[in-house]
């Protein structure tokens, strides 16, 4: 018997139109969630949702600018209570420390941290016990050259995850983070062959990860049956965090 649409647990994945977010949305749909593919690019979100539905999952697209606090609050209020929220949306760029402006720093924080907080707070107000929040951090929170603003924003995500886990535990909401390392996305594919080789040389596994590797980790933390892990940051980085130089 096929479950009725309203009986499926609802998951929202931000930045879900492509890359890691798209892989997470597809995996959660395969695991039995109804998935809201949320992205600023509405057309791309529609394509991703259509692909998930064609594959047998249940998904719908929502176009939303996470920096619009009013729109975020309206979205959270309009949806039924979420079983899972995956905060994947974020930005990244490479700039040397002395090349960073205050505007660069503030924008990185606004997108990678403040927007994550705003949606999480709005959604958590209506979540039921057993709900999960999974924040996508980065292995870069341990430190990296030429990414001070990005490193700081992702370190803040790790700290916020721990604080949220402590405060939301009384509501029965579990909060964790996944910290990806070197993942095969368009950003990685844009590297020169020399820089790619240098990055792979630092990987104990000798290879980059796939978006599906991150989706698998998120699926574990978001699973309805998972009820005793909170406040943790799961490094999914092929062992890069074990040591070696710091790249992207």
N, C-alpha and C positions, 0 to 999 in steps of 0.2 A: 504494500500500500504506500502510495506517495504522500508525503506530509503536505498538509495545506500550507500555503504561503505564510499565513500569519503565525503558524506554529513553529516556524524555523527561528532559531536564535538569530538576532540581528547583529551584524558586524559592520563597522565603518572603517575603511582604510583610506587615509589621506595620501595625496600624491600617488594615486593608484592607477593612473592612466598608462604608465610605462615603467620599465625597469624593475627595481626591487618591489615597488608598491604593486605593480601589476602581478608579479609572481605571488605576492602575499594574498592579494584578492582572489586569485585563481585557486590557491591552495585552501583558503578558508571556505570558498564556495564548494570545493570538492569534499570538504569535511562536514558539510551540512549546514553551513551558515547561509542566510540571506545576506548578501554583501552590497553595501553602498560603496560604489567606486567614486570617491570624492577627489576632485582635482580642479585646479583653476582653469585648465584647458577643457572646456565642456565637450568639444567635439572628440578629443582623444579619449575622454572618459566614456563617452557613448560607445566608441569603437571597442574599448576594453570590456565594457559590460556586455555588449553584443556577443563578443567572442566567448565570454564565460557562459552566457546563456546557451549559445550554440554547442558548447561542450557538456551541457546537461546541468549546469549550476543555475542558481538563482541570483541575479544581480541587477542593479539599476545604477544609473549614473546621476551624480549631482555636481553641478558646477558651482564652486564656492571659492572666494578669495579669503583665506584664513586670516588675513590682516584686517578684514572688515568685521569688527567685533559685534556690530549689530546683526549682521548676516549670520555670524557664527551662533549667536544666542538664539536667533529665530530658527535656525536649522536644528539645533539640539532640542528645542521645545516642540518642534513639529514632528520629530521622529518618535516612535515608541521606544521605551528604554532599551539601551544597547546591552547586549551580552558581551561584546568585545569592541574595544576601540584601539586601533593601531595607528599611532602617530608617526607616519613615515615621511610626510612632506618636509622638505628642507632645501637649503641652497648651499652651494660650495664654490669657492674659488681660491686661487693661489696668489698670495701677495706676500712679499717680504715685510718684516715687522715695521721697518721705517717707511714703507710705501703705503701703509694702512692709514686711512683717514678715520675720524670719529664716525662719519656717516657709514663707512664700510663696516665698522664694528657694530654700530647700533642696528643696521639692517640685518646683519647675521643673527644677532640676538633676537630681533623682532620676529624673524621667520622661524628660526630653529628652536627658540625657547618660548618666547612670549605667546606666539600663536598656539603652540602645543599646550601651554598652560591654560589658555582661554577655552579651547575646545574641551580639554579634559575636565576642567571645572564645571562647565555647562553640562557636559554629558554625565558626569559623576553624580550630579544633584538628583538625577532621575534613574540611575542604575540600581538594579536589584542585587541582593547578596549573591555572590558567585560570579559577578561580572569581572571582566579582565581589562586592564589597560596595558598595552605594550608600546613602549617608546623606542623608536629607532635612534640609537646613539651612533657612535663610531669608535673603532679602535683608536682613532686619533685623539680621544680624550686623554690618552696616556702621554701625548706630546708629539709634535711634528714640526719640522722646519717649514717656514714660509706659509704657515696656516694659523697664526696666532688667534685670529678672530674665530675661525672655525673650531679649533681645538677648545677654546674657552667656551663656545656655545655648546659643544657636545659634552664637555665636562660638567657644565651646568645641567644638561639633560640628565646625566647620571645622578647628580645630587638631587635634582627635583624628583626623580624616580624614587629615591630612597625616602624623601620627605613625604611624598604622596602615599607611598606604601604604609608608612607609619600612621598617617592621619585617616586614610580610607579603610584601614583594617577593621575598624569598629563597624563599618557599614558592610563588611563582607566582600569588599572589592580588593582584588589583588593587582599590584602594579609592578611590572618588571621592565627591563630594557634589553635590547639586543644590540650589540656593538659589532657591526660588520667590519671586516678588514678589506683586503684587496678583492674586489668583486668585478666580474666581467660585465661591465656596463659600457655605454658609449663613452663615458669619461675615461675609462681605462683604455679603450680601443683607440683613443685619440693620442695616446702617448707615442713617442718615437720608439723604434725598435730597440735602441740602446737603453732608453729609460725603462722600457718594459722588461728587458733582460735584467736590469739592475734591481727592479722591484721583485721579480720572481726569484732572484738569487737570495733574497732575504726571507723567502717563505720556506719553513721547514718541510712543507708538503711539496714544494717545487711548482706550485700551480696557483692560479687565481681561483676564487670561489665563483659560484653561479648565483644568480638571484634566487633560484630554488633552494639553495642552502640556507639563505636567510628566511625564506618562507617556511621551511621546515622547522626552524627554531621558533619562529613566531607561532606556528601552529601548536607546538608543544605548550607554550606559555598561555595561549588563548583557549586551549581545549577546556570544555566544560568539566571534564573529570579531573583537571589539574587544580588542586585546592590547598597546597601546602608550600608553595614557593612564592615569595613576595619580596620586593626590595632588592632584587638581584640584577646584575648586568651580565648577560651571557655573551662572552666574546666568541664570535664566529669568524675567525681570521686565519685559519690554516696554521695556527701555532705562531703567528708573527709576534704576538704579545709575549712570547717566551724570551725574546731578546733580539739583538741585532739593531741595525740603524733604523731611523724613523723616516719613512717616505710618506706617501699620501695616505 
